[in-house]
Amino acid sequence: MSLFKARDWWSTVLGEKEEFDQGCLCLADVDNTGNGQDKIIVGSFMGYLRIFNPHPVKTGDGAQAEDMLLEVYLRDPILQVEVGKFVSGTEMLHLAVLHSRKLCVYSVSGTLGNVEHGNQYQIKLMYEHNLQRTACNMTYGSFGGVKGRDLICIQSMDGMLMVFEQESYAFGRFLPGSLLPGPLAYSSRTDSFITVSSCRQVESYKYQVLAFATDADKRQETEQQKLGSGKRLVVDWTLNIGEQALDICIVSFNQSASSVFVLGERNFFCLKDNGQIRFMKKLDCSPSCFLPYCSVSEGTINTLIGNHNHMLHIYQDVTLKWATQLPHIPVAVRVGCLHDLKGVIVTLSDDGHLQCSYLGTDPSFFQAPKVESRELHYEELDIELKELQKIIKDVNKSQGIWPMTEREDDLKVSAMVSPKFDSVSQAADVEVGTDLVPSVTVKVTLQNRLALQKAKLSVYVQPPLVLTCDQFTFEFMDINPDGIPRVIQCKFRLPLKLICLPGQPSKTASHKLTIDTNKSPVSLLSLFPGFSNQSEDDQVNVMGFRFLGGSRVTLLASKTSQRYRIQSEQFEDLWLITNELIIRLQEYFEKQGIKDFACSFSGSMPLQEYFELIDHHFELRINGEKLEELLSERAVQFRAIQRRLLTRFKDKTPAPLQHLDTLLDGTYKQVIALADAVEENQDSLFQSFTRLKSATHLVILLIGLWQKLSTDQIAILEAAFLPLQQDTQELGWEETVDAAISHLLKTCLSKSSKEQALNLSSQLNIPKDTSRLKKHITLLCDRLAKGGRLCLSTDAAAPQTMVMPGGCTTIPESDLEERSIEQDSTELFTNHKHLIVETPLPEVSPLQGVSE
């Protein structure tokens, strides 16, 4: 609770779903009792007029039935209410109500009641003016120095001032250059109207100038005006405040001077009556309303300013004297005398909260509890600290980066792939060449035992596969007690037929791999049902596969030995069929109850073919960097030529263009051509990166079979060789993989402590060439072949080196110490485009997806 809180004296809520604004509140002795007690007059945009005379029994009471003197439905929206001497022949106060197309003046009177219900109040329409223009606001005063009566001036939405001398319409004048109406006020000392125009400047117009100016119906200058006859409407003074104004108030604290207060969007200004700034104050919060009033101190003015932070600030000139909290945001504020209580602050919100309050404080009854002092036992604290450190250390050893669930059934994620393709393909590109692109639906099921919050399901498939939706968020679950995020993964396989069709086997191929097993060959028809060629059913040991897009892969099973051969014209195409073959063989022998089945690879590692793909990918990255630099240069040249031409065109004295237009046209064509080249290179780079990832999967698979690596060691290789899901110019595959492999070579595969002491560069930059990366990949294979094994230790104190049999080449400390590797490499260019398939969620195209 705020200490400086407005003390609630009386409050009520007006109507239901009614709206109010700054002109809807007025305080005055509207029923002319003469006892100095004000009444609260409120009008709403719904057309209800209400008059209150609060009589709370005790402070803070709500409204009673007898507090409302009058409630009348006037049908039309009420824009503003004012009380003044608006009826001729009398100096009694009357109520003026401004509607959008009408001005009505009422008399409010009360009669003594003869029963317990009390006095009765009613209003009587004295006169009304139908407006020809839509009204915005109004002001009143003794225009022209008249005595004993008040005149009314209404500002229309199109900037016209309409003056009414009580029951008669006097004249109308358009404000010069008016675009949107602003707040309007009348200064009796200078007999002028003050407003803020849409040009964000305060403008003052003398009443006499308005009265003798050209009539509003003649907005265009006539011939008599051009000859000097008649008078034009001339502003008395202006002041640019640089912001829109919310309200204007004029205060006179003595007979010799008055001040014009303007409330802006960020400041409030105090001006002299000649337009000079007396002072201004920059506001910390966005204001909503204000009310200046005379101060008890000589020569100063107090100002109430309400803001959108439910606060009411009281300033004495520019000094903040008090700040009080309100239960609502005020749009109108007034000060009056209610029930013999002077200085009551009346505020009104835009949704009808009407409150009468006064300034004060709420004392705080909170007392801080006494702190129990106890002696500190440092030995016990030291023992407890060591126990906690041991627990933290054990947790770090047993867990990975993300904590897993305490029980396996806390949250389960399962995926079920539909056995059939969708009847209507959900792919964006339904056809690739002559092949139809299928799609398949994957059903993902979440089962939770604990309450979770904002469970997020992410589905990932490897390019060129595409998902129709890859992110799902569930809001219906609560968070676990410890608040630590947890990750559950579920891998699922997609049908091979999603991107692969039966094809004609090929007898010859550029790239071949041989996988050895310890069991007799299995019929390929039983391993790959649905991929047999009916014309060659007798050839059970040969099978052809054709990818969507045209690439072909041939699988052969030896009749005499326990070997399988995979061959293709493209090196990267071998991975999918090789991986699928090993998985299906393992599943086949598991169903047979054979547990000692194993696959191996005894051939030479195809690093030369792998390095060709690396070089091609790196070459495209370099080309992309050069194209972007050239495009940037041409863009700078294009803008420079544009500036030159613009200068020539703006010159008052014509000068020859000196072929600048021809140069501009040529540069523009170069920019377009370079932009197309950059886009084409990006497409080629994406395809090359996809091929490189497929080849990387194949190399990791072959290394695992070659050295019989465990699942954890293969995971380390995958993390090192496949750190990025996408390739960019800022962070590319080559430098990232080189840093990861260098780390492995200097830790778990290091030869000596000297290599461990070498520091890696903290910044990854695109290398000059790929020789260093290829050197490190070759060295990695060499050390694995000599007995090295991959491991990651979470204990910093544990040694990370391993003694390997045989001699190992040390890692060079710099590029200059690297021995050059002479190898003949040729660029591998291919027209094989990887297929992009879009499918629903989980509707995916083939390969493997990961659900997190």
C-alpha positions in Angstrom: 0.0 0.0 0.0 1.3 3.4 -0.9 1.7 5.8 2.0 0.6 8.8 -0.1 -2.8 7.5 -1.1 -5.9 9.6 -1.9 -8.2 9.4 1.0 -11.6 8.2 -0.3 -14.4 10.5 1.0 -17.1 9.4 -1.4 -17.2 7.4 -4.6 -19.6 5.7 -7.0 -19.6 4.0 -10.4 -21.8 5.6 -13.1 -23.9 3.3 -15.3 -22.7 0.2 -17.1 -20.2 0.3 -20.0 -20.6 4.1 -20.4 -17.8 6.3 -21.6 -16.6 9.7 -20.4 -14.0 12.4 -21.3 -12.5 15.6 -19.9 -15.5 17.8 -20.7 -18.1 15.5 -19.0 -17.4 16.7 -15.4 -18.4 20.1 -13.9 -18.7 21.4 -10.3 -21.0 24.3 -9.5 -24.0 25.5 -7.5 -26.2 24.6 -10.4 -29.5 24.8 -8.4 -28.7 28.4 -7.1 -29.1 27.6 -3.4 -26.6 30.3 -2.5 -25.0 28.4 0.3 -21.7 28.0 -1.5 -22.1 24.2 -1.8 -21.2 22.7 -5.2 -23.0 20.0 -7.0 -21.3 17.4 -9.2 -22.7 17.4 -12.8 -21.7 14.5 -15.0 -22.7 13.8 -18.6 -21.8 10.6 -20.5 -21.4 9.7 -24.2 -24.4 7.5 -23.8 -26.6 10.6 -23.2 -27.2 10.4 -19.5 -27.0 13.5 -17.4 -26.5 13.0 -13.6 -26.3 15.5 -10.8 -24.9 14.5 -7.4 -24.8 16.1 -3.9 -22.7 13.7 -1.8 -23.6 13.3 1.9 -21.5 10.4 3.2 -22.3 9.3 6.8 -18.6 8.5 7.3 -15.5 8.8 5.2 -15.2 6.3 2.4 -18.9 5.5 2.1 -20.3 4.7 -1.3 -23.2 6.5 -3.0 -26.6 6.5 -1.4 -29.9 6.9 -3.2 -30.4 10.4 -1.9 -26.9 11.5 -3.1 -28.2 11.5 -6.7 -30.3 14.6 -7.2 -31.2 14.0 -10.8 -30.7 11.5 -13.6 -32.0 12.3 -17.1 -31.6 10.5 -20.4 -31.1 13.1 -23.2 -30.7 10.6 -26.0 -27.8 12.4 -27.7 -24.2 11.9 -26.6 -23.1 14.6 -24.1 -19.7 16.1 -25.2 -19.4 18.8 -22.5 -21.3 20.4 -19.6 -20.8 23.9 -18.2 -22.5 26.1 -15.7 -22.9 29.9 -16.2 -25.1 32.9 -16.7 -26.5 31.7 -20.0 -30.1 33.1 -19.9 -31.0 36.7 -20.6 -32.8 38.8 -18.1 -31.4 37.0 -15.1 -28.1 36.3 -13.4 -29.0 32.9 -12.2 -26.8 30.0 -13.0 -27.9 27.6 -15.8 -26.6 24.4 -17.2 -25.3 24.3 -20.8 -25.1 20.8 -22.4 -23.2 20.4 -25.6 -24.3 17.6 -28.0 -22.7 16.8 -31.3 -25.3 18.7 -33.3 -27.1 20.7 -30.6 -26.6 23.1 -27.7 -29.2 23.0 -24.9 -29.4 25.3 -21.9 -31.4 24.0 -18.8 -32.5 25.4 -15.5 -32.1 23.1 -12.5 -34.4 23.6 -9.6 -35.5 21.6 -6.6 -38.8 21.5 -4.6 -39.1 20.5 -1.0 -40.6 17.1 -0.5 -43.5 16.5 1.8 -42.6 12.8 2.4 -39.6 10.9 3.5 -38.1 10.6 0.0 -36.7 14.2 0.4 -36.5 17.0 -2.1 -37.3 16.6 -5.8 -35.2 18.0 -8.6 -36.0 18.6 -12.2 -34.6 20.4 -15.3 -36.3 22.7 -17.6 -35.2 23.4 -21.2 -34.7 27.2 -21.5 -33.6 27.2 -25.2 -31.6 25.2 -27.6 -29.5 25.9 -30.8 -29.4 23.4 -33.6 -25.9 23.3 -35.0 -25.1 23.2 -38.7 -21.7 21.7 -38.0 -20.5 18.9 -35.8 -19.3 20.3 -32.5 -16.1 19.4 -30.7 -15.9 21.5 -27.6 -17.0 24.9 -26.1 -16.0 27.6 -23.8 -17.9 30.5 -22.2 -17.2 33.9 -20.7 -18.1 37.6 -20.8 -17.0 38.1 -24.4 -16.4 41.7 -25.4 -16.5 42.8 -21.7 -20.3 42.4 -21.2 -21.6 42.5 -17.7 -23.9 40.1 -15.9 -24.1 37.4 -18.5 -22.0 34.8 -20.2 -21.7 34.1 -23.9 -20.9 30.7 -25.4 -18.3 29.8 -28.1 -18.5 26.4 -29.8 -15.6 25.0 -31.9 -16.7 22.6 -34.7 -14.8 19.6 -36.0 -13.7 21.6 -39.1 -12.3 24.5 -37.2 -15.1 27.0 -37.1 -15.8 29.1 -34.0 -19.6 29.7 -33.5 -20.5 32.5 -30.9 -23.9 32.5 -29.3 -25.2 35.5 -27.3 -27.4 33.5 -25.0 -30.6 32.8 -27.1 -29.2 34.3 -30.3 -26.6 33.2 -32.7 -24.0 36.0 -33.2 -21.5 34.9 -35.8 -19.2 32.2 -37.0 -15.5 32.4 -38.1 -13.1 29.8 -39.5 -9.7 29.7 -37.9 -7.0 30.1 -40.6 -5.2 26.9 -41.6 -7.3 24.7 -39.3 -7.0 21.0 -39.9 -8.1 19.3 -36.6 -9.7 21.0 -33.6 -7.8 21.5 -30.4 -8.6 22.5 -26.8 -10.3 25.9 -26.5 -10.3 28.4 -23.6 -11.3 32.1 -23.1 -9.2 34.7 -21.3 -11.3 37.5 -19.8 -8.4 39.8 -19.1 -7.2 39.9 -22.7 -10.7 39.2 -24.2 -9.3 36.5 -26.5 -9.7 32.8 -27.4 -6.7 30.5 -27.0 -6.4 27.2 -28.7 -3.7 24.8 -30.0 -3.8 24.2 -33.7 -2.8 21.0 -35.6 0.5 22.8 -36.3 1.4 22.2 -32.6 1.4 25.8 -31.8 -0.6 27.9 -29.3 -2.7 30.6 -31.0 -4.5 33.5 -29.5 -7.4 35.4 -31.3 -9.0 38.6 -30.1 -12.7 38.6 -29.8 -13.0 41.9 -31.5 -10.9 40.7 -34.4 -13.2 37.7 -34.7 -16.3 39.8 -34.5 -15.2 42.2 -37.3 -13.6 39.6 -39.6 -15.1 38.2 -42.8 -18.2 36.0 -42.2 -17.6 32.3 -42.1 -19.8 31.7 -45.2 -17.3 33.6 -47.3 -14.1 31.6 -46.9 -12.6 32.7 -50.3 -11.2 36.2 -50.6 -13.5 38.5 -52.5 -12.5 41.3 -54.8 -13.3 43.9 -52.0 -10.9 42.2 -49.7 -8.2 42.2 -52.3 -8.8 46.0 -52.7 -8.5 46.5 -49.0 -12.1 46.5 -48.0 -13.1 44.3 -45.0 -10.9 42.6 -42.4 -9.2 39.3 -42.4 -8.9 37.1 -39.4 -5.4 37.6 -38.0 -3.9 35.7 -35.0 -2.8 37.9 -32.1 0.2 35.7 -31.1 1.5 32.2 -31.5 3.9 29.9 -29.7 5.2 26.7 -31.1 5.3 24.0 -28.3 6.2 21.1 -30.6 3.5 18.6 -29.4 -0.2 18.2 -29.3 -2.1 19.6 -26.4 -4.6 17.8 -24.2 -6.2 20.8 -22.4 -5.9 24.5 -21.8 -6.8 26.4 -18.6 -6.5 30.1 -17.8 -5.9 31.2 -14.2 -5.8 34.8 -12.8 -4.2 35.1 -9.4 -4.5 38.9 -9.3 -6.1 41.7 -11.3 -3.0 42.7 -13.2 -1.9 39.4 -14.8 -3.2 36.0 -15.8 -1.5 32.8 -16.9 -2.3 30.4 -19.7 -1.6 26.8 -18.8 -1.2 24.2 -21.6 -1.0 20.5 -20.9 1.0 18.7 -23.6 1.7 15.1 -24.3 5.1 15.2 -22.4 5.2 18.7 -20.8 3.0 21.3 -19.3 3.5 25.0 -20.1 2.7 28.2 -18.2 2.5 31.2 -20.6 2.0 34.9 -20.0 -1.1 36.5 -21.5 1.1 37.8 -24.3 2.4 34.3 -25.3 5.7 34.4 -23.6 6.7 31.3 -21.6 6.6 31.8 -17.9 7.9 28.3 -17.1 7.5 24.7 -18.3 7.9 21.3 -16.7 8.9 18.1 -18.4 6.6 15.3 -17.1 7.9 11.8 -16.2 4.6 10.0 -17.0 2.0 10.4 -19.7 -0.6 12.9 -18.4 -4.3 12.4 -18.7 -5.8 15.6 -17.2 -4.9 18.7 -15.2 -6.3 21.6 -13.3 -4.4 24.8 -12.3 -5.7 26.7 -9.3 -4.4 29.6 -7.1 -1.9 28.8 -4.4 -1.8 30.1 -0.9 1.7 31.4 -1.6 1.9 34.8 -3.1 2.8 34.8 -6.9 2.6 30.9 -7.3 0.1 28.6 -8.9 -0.7 25.0 -7.9 -1.5 22.5 -10.6 -3.1 19.1 -10.3 -1.9 16.6 -13.0 -3.3 13.2 -13.3 -1.4 10.5 -15.3 -1.8 7.1 -16.7 0.1 5.5 -13.8 -2.9 6.0 -11.4 -1.2 9.0 -9.8 -2.2 12.6 -9.1 0.7 15.0 -8.8 0.5 18.5 -7.2 3.0 21.0 -8.5 3.7 24.5 -7.1 4.9 26.1 -10.3 7.5 23.5 -11.4 8.1 22.0 -7.9 6.4 18.7 -7.0 4.8 19.2 -3.7 2.7 16.0 -3.3 2.0 12.8 -5.1 -1.0 10.6 -4.3 -2.3 7.3 -5.7 -5.7 7.0 -7.3 -7.7 3.7 -7.8 -8.3 4.7 -11.5 -6.9 6.8 -14.3 -8.6 10.2 -14.2 -9.7 11.9 -17.5 -11.2 14.9 -15.7 -10.3 16.5 -12.3 -12.1 19.4 -10.5 -11.8 21.0 -7.0 -14.9 22.2 -5.1 -16.7 22.6 -1.8 -19.0 19.7 -0.9 -21.0 19.3 2.3 -19.0 22.1 4.0 -15.8 20.4 3.1 -13.5 22.8 1.1 -10.9 21.6 -1.4 -12.5 18.2 -2.2 -10.8 16.7 -5.3 -13.3 15.2 -7.7 -11.9 12.8 -10.4 -13.7 10.9 -13.2 -12.3 8.0 -15.2 -13.2 7.1 -18.7 -15.3 4.1 -17.6 -17.4 6.0 -15.0 -15.5 5.8 -11.7 -16.4 9.0 -9.9 -14.5 9.7 -6.7 -14.3 12.5 -4.1 -11.1 12.4 -2.2 -8.7 14.5 -0.1 -5.0 14.4 0.4 -3.5 12.5 3.3 -1.5 9.5 4.4 -2.2 6.0 5.5 0.1 5.1 8.4 1.9 1.8 8.2 1.2 -0.7 11.0 3.8 -3.2 9.9 6.6 -3.8 12.4 9.7 -5.7 11.4 10.1 -8.8 13.5 13.1 -9.1 15.8 15.9 -11.1 14.4 16.9 -14.0 16.6 20.7 -13.8 17.1 22.5 -17.1 17.2 26.1 -18.0 17.5 27.8 -19.2 14.3 29.6 -22.5 14.4 32.1 -22.2 11.6 33.2 -25.9 11.8 29.7 -27.1 11.2 29.2 -24.7 8.4 32.4 -25.8 6.8 31.3 -29.5 7.0 27.9 -28.6 5.5 29.6 -26.6 2.6 31.8 -29.6 1.8 28.8 -31.9 1.7 26.9 -29.6 -0.7 29.9 -29.3 -2.9 30.2 -33.1 -3.1 26.5 -33.4 -4.0 27.0 -30.8 -6.8 30.0 -32.6 -8.1 28.2 -36.0 -8.1 25.3 -34.5 -10.0 27.6 -33.0 -12.6 29.2 -36.3 -13.2 26.0 -38.3 -13.5 24.0 -35.9 -15.6 24.5 -34.2 -19.0 23.8 -30.7 -19.9 20.0 -31.1 -19.6 18.7 -32.9 -16.5 16.7 -36.1 -17.3 13.5 -37.1 -15.6 13.6 -38.9 -12.3 11.5 -41.7 -13.6 11.1 -42.8 -17.1 7.4 -42.6 -17.0 7.3 -38.9 -15.9 6.9 -37.9 -19.6 6.8 -40.2 -22.6 7.0 -39.2 -26.2 6.1 -41.8 -28.8 5.8 -41.5 -32.6 3.9 -43.7 -34.9 4.4 -43.5 -38.7 1.4 -44.2 -40.8 1.9 -47.5 -42.8 0.3 -45.8 -45.9 1.1 -42.7 -47.7 -1.5 -39.8 -47.8 -4.1 -40.2 -50.4 -3.6 -36.6 -51.4 0.1 -35.5 -51.1 0.7 -32.5 -48.8 4.0 -31.6 -50.6 4.3 -28.1 -52.0 5.9 -29.5 -55.1 3.8 -32.5 -56.0 6.0 -33.5 -58.9 9.8 -33.7 -59.4 10.4 -34.5 -63.0 8.2 -37.4 -63.8 8.0 -38.6 -60.2 5.1 -37.9 -57.9 6.2 -36.7 -54.4 4.4 -38.6 -51.6 3.8 -37.5 -48.0 3.2 -39.5 -44.9 1.5 -38.6 -41.6 3.3 -39.1 -38.2 1.3 -39.3 -35.0 3.2 -38.0 -32.0 1.8 -38.9 -28.5 2.7 -37.2 -25.2 2.0 -39.0 -22.0 2.9 -37.2 -18.7 2.6 -38.3 -15.1 3.8 -35.0 -13.6 2.4 -31.6 -14.2 4.3 -29.5 -16.8 4.2 -26.0 -18.1 4.4 -24.9 -21.7 5.5 -28.3 -23.1 7.1 -27.6 -26.5 7.3 -30.3 -29.1 9.9 -29.8 -31.9 10.1 -32.1 -34.8 13.2 -32.2 -37.0 13.9 -34.1 -40.2 17.0 -33.9 -42.3 17.0 -32.0 -45.5 15.8 -32.3 -48.2 12.7 -33.4 -46.2 10.3 -30.7 -45.1 7.5 -30.7 -42.4 4.2 -29.0 -42.7 4.6 -28.0 -39.0 7.6 -28.4 -36.8 6.7 -26.6 -33.6 3.9 -27.3 -31.1 3.3 -25.7 -27.7 0.9 -27.1 -25.0 -0.3 -24.6 -22.4 -2.4 -26.9 -20.3 0.3 -28.3 -18.0 1.9 -26.9 -14.8 5.6 -26.7 -14.1 7.6 -29.2 -12.1 8.5 -28.3 -8.5 12.2 -27.6 -9.2 11.5 -25.4 -12.2 14.3 -26.9 -14.2 13.6 -27.5 -18.0 13.8 -31.1 -19.0 14.2 -32.6 -22.5 12.8 -35.9 -23.8 13.8 -37.2 -27.2 12.1 -39.7 -29.4 13.6 -40.9 -32.7 11.5 -42.5 -35.4 12.1 -44.0 -38.8 10.3 -43.0 -42.0 9.5 -45.4 -44.8 12.3 -45.7 -47.4 9.7 -45.5 -50.2 9.1 -41.9 -49.3 12.0 -40.8 -51.5 13.2 -44.0 -53.0 11.5 -46.1 -55.7 12.4 -49.5 -57.2 15.0 -49.1 -60.0 17.0 -50.9 -62.6 20.3 -52.3 -61.1 23.5 -51.1 -62.7 26.5 -53.3 -63.3 29.0 -50.5 -63.3 29.4 -47.5 -61.0 32.0 -44.9 -60.0 31.8 -45.5 -56.3 31.6 -48.8 -54.5 31.5 -49.9 -50.8 31.7 -53.5 -49.4 30.2 -54.3 -46.0 31.4 -57.5 -44.3 29.2 -59.5 -41.9 29.6 -62.7 -39.8 26.5 -64.4 -41.0 25.3 -65.9 -44.3 23.8 -63.5 -46.8 20.1 -62.8 -46.6 17.8 -62.5 -49.5 17.4 -58.9 -50.5 13.8 -59.6 -51.2 13.1 -60.3 -47.6 15.1 -57.3 -46.5 13.5 -54.9 -48.9 10.0 -56.1 -49.6 8.3 -53.9 -52.2 11.5 -52.9 -54.0 11.9 -56.0 -56.2 11.7 -55.7 -60.0 9.2 -58.2 -61.3 11.2 -58.8 -64.4 14.1 -60.0 -62.3 12.6 -61.9 -59.5 15.1 -64.7 -60.0 17.9 -62.4 -59.1 17.4 -62.3 -55.4 21.0 -61.0 -54.7 20.7 -57.8 -56.8 18.4 -54.9 -56.2 18.2 -51.4 -57.7 17.0 -48.2 -56.1 16.1 -44.9 -57.7 15.8 -41.7 -55.7 13.2 -39.1 -56.5 15.1 -36.9 -58.9 16.9 -39.6 -60.9 20.0 -40.9 -58.9 20.4 -44.7 -58.8 22.0 -47.0 -56.2 22.6 -50.7 -56.7 22.8 -53.3 -53.8 24.4 -56.7 -54.4 24.6 -59.6 -52.0 27.4 -62.1 -52.5 26.4 -65.7 -53.1 29.6 -67.3 -51.8 30.9 -64.8 -49.1 29.3 -62.9 -46.3 29.5 -59.5 -48.0 27.2 -56.9 -49.4 28.2 -54.3 -52.0 26.6 -50.8 -52.5 27.5 -48.9 -55.6 26.4 -45.6 -57.2 27.5 -42.9 -59.5 27.3 -40.3 -56.7 29.4 -40.9 -53.5 26.9 -39.2 -51.2 24.0 -41.4 -52.4 25.6 -44.5 -50.8 24.8 -43.5 -47.3 21.1 -43.9 -47.2 21.0 -47.4 -48.7 24.1 -48.5 -46.6 22.5 -47.3 -43.4 19.2 -48.9 -44.3 20.9 -52.2 -45.1 22.7 -52.4 -41.7 19.6 -51.5 -39.8 17.4 -54.1 -41.6 20.0 -56.8 -41.2 20.2 -56.2 -37.5 16.4 -56.3 -37.2 16.3 -59.5 -39.3 18.7 -61.4 -37.1 17.1 -60.1 -33.9 13.8 -61.6 -35.1 15.7 -64.9 -35.7 17.0 -64.8 -32.1 20.7 -64.3 -33.2 22.4 -61.9 -31.0 26.0 -62.1 -32.2 25.4 -60.6 -35.6 28.0 -57.9 -36.5 28.9 -55.8 -39.5 32.4 -54.4 -40.3 34.2 -52.5 -42.9 37.7 -53.6 -44.0 38.3 -51.4 -47.0 40.2 -48.2 -47.3 38.4 -45.1 -46.0 37.1 -43.1 -49.0 38.6 -39.8 -47.8 39.5 -38.7 -51.3 35.9 -38.7 -52.5 34.9 -37.1 -49.2 37.5 -34.3 -49.6 36.2 -33.6 -53.1 32.8 -32.8 -51.7 34.4 -30.6 -49.0 36.4 -28.7 -51.6 33.3 -28.1 -53.8 31.3 -26.8 -50.8 34.1 -24.6 -49.7 34.5 -23.2 -53.2 30.9 -22.2 -53.3 31.3 -20.4 -50.0 34.3 -18.5 -51.3 32.3 -17.6 -54.5 29.4 -16.5 -52.4 31.6 -14.2 -50.4 33.2 -12.7 -53.5 29.8 -12.2 -55.1 28.4 -10.4 -52.0 31.4 -8.1 -51.9 31.0 -7.3 -55.5 27.3 -6.7 -55.1 28.0 -4.3 -52.2 30.5 -2.4 -54.3 28.0 -2.1 -57.2 25.3 -1.0 -54.8 27.5 1.8 -53.4 28.3 2.9 -57.0 24.6 2.8 -57.9 23.7 5.1 -54.9 26.6 7.5 -55.8 25.4 7.8 -59.4 21.8 8.5 -58.1 23.1 11.3 -55.9 25.0 12.8 -58.8 21.9 12.7 -61.0 19.6 14.1 -58.3 22.0 17.0 -57.9 21.9 17.7 -61.6 18.2 17.5 -61.8 17.8 19.9 -58.8 20.2 22.5 -60.3 18.3 25.5 -61.6 20.8 25.9 -64.5 20.5 22.9 -66.8 23.8 21.0 -67.3 24.6 18.0 -69.5 24.3 14.6 -67.8 27.7 13.5 -69.2 26.3 9.9 -69.7 25.4 9.5 -66.0 22.0 8.1 -67.1 23.8 5.4 -69.2 26.1 4.6 -66.3 23.1 4.3 -64.0 21.4 1.9 -66.3 24.5 -0.2 -66.7 25.1 -0.3 -63.0 21.5 -1.3 -62.3 21.8 -4.2 -64.7 25.0 -5.3 -63.0 23.3 -5.1 -59.6 20.4 -7.3 -60.8 22.7 -9.8 -62.4 24.9 -10.0 -59.3 21.8 -10.4 -57.1 20.6 -13.3 -59.3 24.1 -14.8 -59.1 24.1 -14.6 -55.3 20.7 -16.3 -55.1 21.8 -19.0 -57.5 25.0 -19.6 -55.5 23.0 -19.8 -52.3 20.8 -22.5 -53.9 23.9 -24.4 -55.0 25.5 -24.0 -51.6 22.4 -25.4 -49.9 22.4 -28.4 -52.2 26.2 -28.9 -51.7 25.8 -28.7 -47.9 23.0 -31.4 -48.1 25.3 -33.7 -50.2 28.2 -33.0 -47.8 26.1 -34.0 -44.8 25.0 -37.2 -46.5 28.7 -38.0 -47.2 29.6 -37.1 -43.6 27.0 -39.5 -42.3 28.5 -42.2 -44.5 32.1 -41.5 -43.3 31.0 -41.6 -39.7 29.2 -44.9 -40.4 32.2 -46.4 -42.0 34.6 -45.3 -39.2 32.3 -46.9 -36.7 32.2 -50.2 -38.6 36.0 -50.0 -39.3 37.1 -49.4 -35.6 34.0 -51.1 -34.0 33.2 -47.9 -32.0 30.6 -47.8 -29.3 27.4 -45.8 -29.5 28.9 -43.1 -27.3 31.9 -42.8 -29.5 29.8 -42.5 -32.6 27.8 -39.8 -30.9 31.0 -37.9 -30.3 32.0 -38.2 -34.0 28.5 -37.0 -35.0 28.8 -34.0 -32.7 32.2 -33.1 -34.2 31.4 -33.6 -37.8 27.8 -32.4 -37.8 27.7 -29.4 -35.5 25.4 -27.2 -37.7 21.9 -27.7 -39.0 22.5 -25.0 -41.6 25.5 -23.4 -43.2 26.0 -19.6 -43.3 28.8 -17.2 -44.4 29.3 -16.1 -40.8 29.7 -19.5 -39.3 30.4 -22.3 -41.8 30.9 -26.0 -41.6 34.6 -26.1 -42.4 35.9 -23.9 -39.5 33.4 -25.4 -37.0 34.4 -29.0 -37.8 38.1 -28.1 -37.8 37.8 -26.6 -34.3 35.9 -29.7 -33.0 38.3 -32.2 -34.5 41.3 -30.2 -33.3 39.8 -30.3 -29.8 39.5 -34.1 -30.0 43.1 -34.4 -31.3 44.3 -32.3 -28.4 42.4 -34.1 -25.7 41.3 -37.7 -25.9 43.4 -38.5 -29.0 46.5 -36.5 -27.9 49.9 -38.1 -27.8 51.5 -36.0 -25.1 50.8 -33.3 -22.5 52.4 -30.8 -24.8 49.6 -31.2 -27.2 47.0 -30.7 -24.4 48.6 -27.3 -23.5 48.0 -25.9 -26.9 45.2 -23.4 -26.9 42.6 -23.2 -29.6 41.6 -19.9 -31.2 38.5 -18.4 -29.5 37.2 -16.9 -32.8 36.1 -19.0 -35.8 36.9 -17.4 -39.2 36.5 -18.8 -42.7 39.9 -20.5 -43.5 42.0 -19.7 -46.6 41.7 -23.3 -47.9 40.7 -26.7 -46.7 44.1 -28.2 -46.4 44.3 -27.9 -42.6 40.8 -29.5 -42.2 41.7 -32.4 -44.5 44.9 -32.8 -42.6 43.1 -33.1 -39.3 40.5 -35.5 -40.6 43.3 -37.8 -42.0 45.1 -37.5 -38.6 41.9 -38.4 -36.8 41.5 -41.6 -38.8 45.2 -42.4 -38.3 45.0 -42.1 -34.5 41.8 -44.1 -34.4 43.5 -46.8 -36.4 46.4 -46.9 -34.0 44.2 -47.6 -31.0 42.9 -44.2 -29.9 39.4 -44.0 -28.5 37.0 -41.1 -28.2 35.7 -40.0 -24.8 34.5 -36.9 -23.0 35.3 -36.5 -19.3 33.2 -34.3 -17.1 35.8 -34.2 -14.4 38.3 -31.5 -15.0 40.8 -33.1 -12.7 40.8 -36.4 -14.6 43.5 -36.9 -17.2 42.2 -36.9 -20.7 45.1 -38.4 -22.5 45.4 -42.0 -23.5 48.6 -44.0 -24.2 48.2 -45.5 -27.7 50.3 -48.3 -29.1 52.7 -47.3 -31.8 53.9 -43.9 -32.8 51.5 -41.1 -33.6 52.2 -37.9 -35.4 51.9 -34.8 -33.2 49.6 -32.0 -34.1 51.4 -29.0 -35.6 51.2 -25.9 -33.5 50.8 -23.6 -36.5 49.9 -23.8 -40.1 53.6 -23.3 -41.0 54.6 -26.6 -39.2 52.0 -28.6 -41.1 53.5 -31.0 -43.6 51.9 -30.7 -46.9 49.8 -33.6 -48.2 50.0 -34.1 -51.9 46.8 -35.4 -53.2 45.1 -35.2 -56.5 41.7 -33.8 -56.1 39.2 -33.1 -58.8 36.1 -31.1 -58.4 32.9 -33.1 -58.3 30.1 -31.4 -60.2 26.8 -33.0 -60.2 23.3 -32.2 -61.6 21.7 -34.3 -58.9 19.3 -32.0 -57.0 18.1 -33.0 -53.6 14.4 -33.2 -53.3 12.5 -30.8 -51.0 9.3 -32.5 -49.8 6.7 -30.6 -47.7 4.3 -32.7 -45.6 1.8 -32.2 -42.8 2.8 -32.6 -39.1 3.8 -34.6 -38.6 3.6 -35.3 -42.2 7.2 -35.7 -43.4 9.2 -37.0 -46.2 11.7 -39.8 -45.5 14.8 -40.4 -43.5 14.9 -39.9 -39.8 13.3 -37.3 -37.5 14.0 -36.3 -33.9 11.3 -35.1 -31.6 12.3 -33.0 -28.6 
